Structures are given as structure tokens and as C-alpha cells.
Amino acid sequence: MTNLRKIFSGFLVVSISLASVTVPPITQLTLAETQNPQTQKLENLLYESVQQGQQGQHQQAIVALQQALAIAQQLKDQGTEANILLSIGFNYGKTGQFQTALDFYNQALPIFKEVGNRAGEGNTLNNIGEIYKNIGQLQKALEFFNQALPVLREADASTFEAIALNNIAFIYQGSGQPQKALEFFNQALVISEKVYAPTVQATTLNNIGEVYRDIKQPQKALKFFNQALPIYRKLGTRSFEAITLNNIGVAYKAIGQFQRALGFLNQALPIFREMGVQVGEATTLNNIGEVYRESEQPQKALEFLNQALSVSQKAGIHTLEAEILNNISEVHREIGQPQKALNGNKLRGN
């Protein structure tokens, strides 16, 4: 069976993963104490940007934040200015504009240092590492995550320390060092449970499950995925819930429990569709197709693989498209249609 790339993280697995956590923008900003119309407008813009970011409206959040930035600079409130720069960078990162995100992080970093905000400094270092991870410069990413960690510890920013540990673990996972990854993920898990940081806790549990799945221990993987799922449901983070449902389904497929696998994958699919997460939809459709393929139902497999192909093509997810084409070709080969398999390989450029 051909593996799909972990679309959310870049590491080779069958399904989607959360893999690493990006520090979100800080919402409790250091505003000037004297309230006036400008500071009130600033607070309103910041609240608006947080709401938009949480709803995935990152471009709209950037517009609000740019307006807020101008006011903070006019008020000469450097602490707020740095936080806004961090938030703008975060939202640009969410839209895939990594160089622009990096530019804003690099503006925020010296201001955090100047005002002595160690937590902000550590968060910014962590997010710079996240950008380098996203563009494939893993060693540079690790360098920034390792810079962030002692700063966050010094600032007693435990939640963000757990996030940095998660990100370090991800780098080790991606470089084929699963035991080292587990060491850092487990440190992150202890901290996130201690300080009650449920989003980080659930993501860490999911990531530990990913490591166990990667080293062919699906039963252990299920233990951690099943701990993550109710936390995401309680938080109402639907896309992460769908990711975890997908991961549980793939783990059940790995141990040959195909009906249970389909049950979880079919729970994930409508959530991805509802959220408009096409990469999740296409990956889950592919995984459903692969379950049918492994349970020797080739026509059902082709039905779902072709749906997956259509979604990946419309979304322009070329790596995923190529893998789905390969899976379709394998099904045709298995049912004695070598010419159709050959045509699929030609489309992939083989």
C-alpha cells in the first residue's frame, strides 16, 4: 500500500496529523492604562481579529490587525505593537505566506527583547522555527525551537514551553528518530496536563499516537488517539476532531478491523466537508478507498479513490493527487486491468 504524505506536517504516513503546534497570537495585550477612544478602538480591533482568526478568516484578521498596529504605534505602546506584529505574522503563516510571516516575526522579536517580554520573545522564536519547518529547513527550525525553549522556561510560560517541546519532537519524528521524538512529546504531555492546556494536551496525545503508528504499533497508537478525541470534542475544535477520527480509522485499518475503520473515517468525512478542509476530505476519501481495497472490494475502492482524486485536483494538492492516482492504478492492476493502471502511471508522470 502506498503511503500518503502527511499533508498537515510533511512527514510520510497514511493519514493526516496535527504534528506540530503553532503558538497562537496572544490576546491579552499590554494596553496603555489611560482609556480613550483610540485605545477603545484598538481593543475592539484586537477582539475582532481574534474572532476572525478563530473562524479561519485570516485575511480579514490581518486587515484588522494592520489597523490596530497603526494605533499602537501612534500610542507608542511597544508591548502591544510587538504582540500585534506577532499576530500578523501568525495569520500570514496560516495563509501559507511564509516569507511575509517571517518578516513580521523578525520585526516583533527585537521589540519583545527591548521591553523585556520573555514570553513574547520565546513565542516569536518558536513561530520563526515553525516557518522554517514549513519551508522544509528542519535544522534551522530546530535551532529556533531550541532557542525558544529556555526563554519560555525562564518566563514560566509552561503552555508555550509544551508547544516548543512538541515542535522539537516533531523535527525528530520527521528525521526518523522516533524514540527521541517520544522523549520530547512525553515532556510536553506532562506539562500540558499539569497546567491544564487541553489543546496542547490533545495535540500531543495525537502526535504520540502518530509516532507509535509510524513504528508499526497501531494498538498503542489507538490508545493515544482515543485519549485525544474526547478533548477535541469538548473543546469544539471540529477540524482537529476530524483529523483524530481519521487517524483512529487508519489505525483500525492497520490491524485489519475494516468495519471499525470505516466507522471512524465516515465520521471524519462530513466534518472535513462542513469545515471546507479539502485536504482532509481528499485524504479521508483516499483512506476509505484503501480500506475497501484491502478488504477486497475493488469497485467500492475505485468509487472513493476517484472522489478523492477529484477533490485533490480541484484543490490543487498535487502530491496527494499523484499518490491517489498511484492507488487507483494499483487497484486496476489487482483486478487485471493493466492498461488502465498504465494510463494512471502516465498521468503521474511515470
DASUL-V548484 format. One line per field, one symbol per residue. ss: DSSP state (H for helix, E for strand, C for the rest). A space follows every 10 residues. Layout:
ss=???
This chain:
ss=CCCEECCCCC CEECCCCCCC CCCCCCCCCC CCCCCCHHHH HHHHHHHHHH HHHHCCCHHH HHHHHHHHHH HHHHCCCHHH HHHHHHHHHH HHHHCCCHHH HHHHHHHHHH HHHHHCCHHH HHHHHHHHHH HHHHCCCHHH HHHHHHHHHH HHHHCCCHHH HHHHHHHHHH HHHHCCCHHH HHHHHHHHHH HHHHCCCHHH HHHHHHHHHH HHHHCCCHHH HHHHHHHHHH HHHHHCCHHH HHHHHHHHHH HHHHCCCHHH HHHHHHHHHH HHHHHCCHHH HHHHHHHHHH HHHHCCCHHH HHHHHHHHHH HHHHHCCHHH HHHHHHHHHH HHHHCCCHHH HHHHHHHCCC
